[in-house]
Amino acid sequence: MRAQLRAHINGLTADELPAYVYDLPALRAHVHAIRAALPDRVELLYAAKANSDPWLLQALAAYVDGFEVASGGELGHVRAHFPEIPVAFGGPGKTPAELDQALKEGVQRLHVESEHELRLLTSVLGERTADVLLRVNLPVALASVALAMGGRPSPFGMDPAQLDRCLAVIAADRRIRLRGLHVHLASGLQATDQLALIQQILAWAGDWAHTRRLDLTEVNVGGGMGVDYARPHHRFDWAAFGAGLRRTLLRDPRLTVRIEPGRSVTAYCGWYVTQVLDVKSSRGEAFAVLRGGTHHLRTPAAKQHDHPFEVIPDDSWRQPWERPEVRDQPVTLVGQLCTPKDVLARHVRVERLRVGDWIAFAMAGAYAWNISHHEFLMHPHPTFHHVDDPRIDDAEAVERAEMSVAGMRALQAP
Ligand SMILES: Cc1ncc(COP(=O)(O)O)c(C=O)c1O
């Protein structure tokens, strides 16, 4: 944990726990490095579903080419904070109201998930036009991945054969402009596998367009860049990924490739900080009960992993009885919920953990608070803190944000 962040956490009172603490300078540095590693021709959208906290979006806006949203709610939220930023709208089951909202709120790209959705779009268009990507579920072999959304039967996107029916609808309707294809097949791939997958996608897309005499100018290859919760310091190799993409794109100088990562962008900047309420032994196994739990940080339950954490010792024990503790032994960290599923980390060896010590869970910046079932058992919500560095020149960040919007390339092409 960075010293500045640790100092902020040390300044919290126990009453403020559990707390989500976001490290904004670390987020900016991380996304800056991602952007720098990518070829200019690759556009970077942030998938807002990973974490749509406005402070995070604001920190990211200076470095990304836009946001990817997956609902009318996310779209309204992004537009309320960023009236101008380019937005792509994807996700299955869009309602007519959402399609209409997308057109009203100036979405640059609509990712169409089925022929029916395309026909719905034609029914709400009126005099307006829409720029679409067709989402396709390619028959590719996926390496072992955390979450597969394609390459097998799936509700996401269309089988290749169904694309032709969409082409017929588009050919008959001048209001719809086909810009290209969208392919998000999996989450949790490391750089080499992700690159190999993208090469397969681009080769397939090129052949598909060629045989139909289509001018393919854009392919959105999705997100899913891997995050390893078991090895918090082992990050997706953006440098190797960027270099590989640069080589791949040499073959097709006119194609714009777009990526839309979420987890790998914001996971590392968030910390969920809480306190040990009880330590006990059950049939020889140690348990530490923490304030809060998976209703605040569902990530370990959703992904079935041990969430990485740091112990922050607290020496202010004032009770007259012996302080419950575990020393140099495995302990299971659980929350306050009345369910055996409320486990944040299982059988993890700690040097020492006492009632009253604080625990800071790392990698809590993506699919964490926003995917959790907050109201179950009606515990208080956490407090939220956005740690920033006053030495960072806001004017410069704003300027970069404006440049990023102005510099949006293919998304704004006429
Ligand atoms: C269409 C689409 N794009 C992007 C993402 C972001 O994926 P990740 O957060 O794994 O990068 C998702 C996640 O489910 C998605 O469904």
The ligand as an SDF file (V2000), in Angstrom:
LIG
                    3D

 16 16  0  0  0  0  0  0  0  0999 V2000
  -19.4100   -6.5100  -23.3880 C   0  0  0  0  0  0  0  0  0  0  0  0
  -18.4270   -6.3360  -22.2940 C   0  0  0  0  0  0  0  0  0  0  0  0
  -17.3840   -5.5160  -22.4730 N   0  0  0  0  0  0  0  0  0  0  0  0
  -16.4670   -5.3190  -21.5020 C   0  0  0  0  0  0  0  0  0  0  0  0
  -16.5710   -5.9530  -20.2750 C   0  0  0  0  0  0  0  0  0  0  0  0
  -15.5270   -5.6860  -19.2410 C   0  0  0  0  0  0  0  0  0  0  0  0
  -14.8730   -6.8540  -18.8960 O   0  0  0  0  0  0  0  0  0  0  0  0
  -13.6780   -6.8060  -17.8450 P   0  0  0  0  0  0  0  0  0  0  0  0
  -14.1400   -6.0330  -16.6850 O   0  0  0  0  0  0  0  0  0  0  0  0
  -13.4070   -8.2330  -17.5310 O   0  0  0  0  0  0  0  0  0  0  0  0
  -12.5180   -6.1330  -18.5470 O   0  0  0  0  0  0  0  0  0  0  0  0
  -17.6380   -6.8220  -20.0470 C   0  0  0  0  0  0  0  0  0  0  0  0
  -17.7870   -7.5250  -18.7750 C   0  0  0  0  0  0  0  0  0  0  0  0
  -18.6340   -8.3160  -18.5400 O   0  0  0  0  0  0  0  0  0  0  0  0
  -18.5990   -7.0180  -21.0810 C   0  0  0  0  0  0  0  0  0  0  0  0
  -19.6500   -7.8380  -20.9020 O   0  0  0  0  0  0  0  0  0  0  0  0
  1  2  1  0
  2  3  1  0
  2 15  2  0
  3  4  2  0
  4  5  1  0
  5  6  1  0
  5 12  2  0
  6  7  1  0
  7  8  1  0
  8  9  2  0
  8 10  1  0
  8 11  1  0
 12 13  1  0
 12 15  1  0
 13 14  2  0
 15 16  1  0
M  END
$$$$
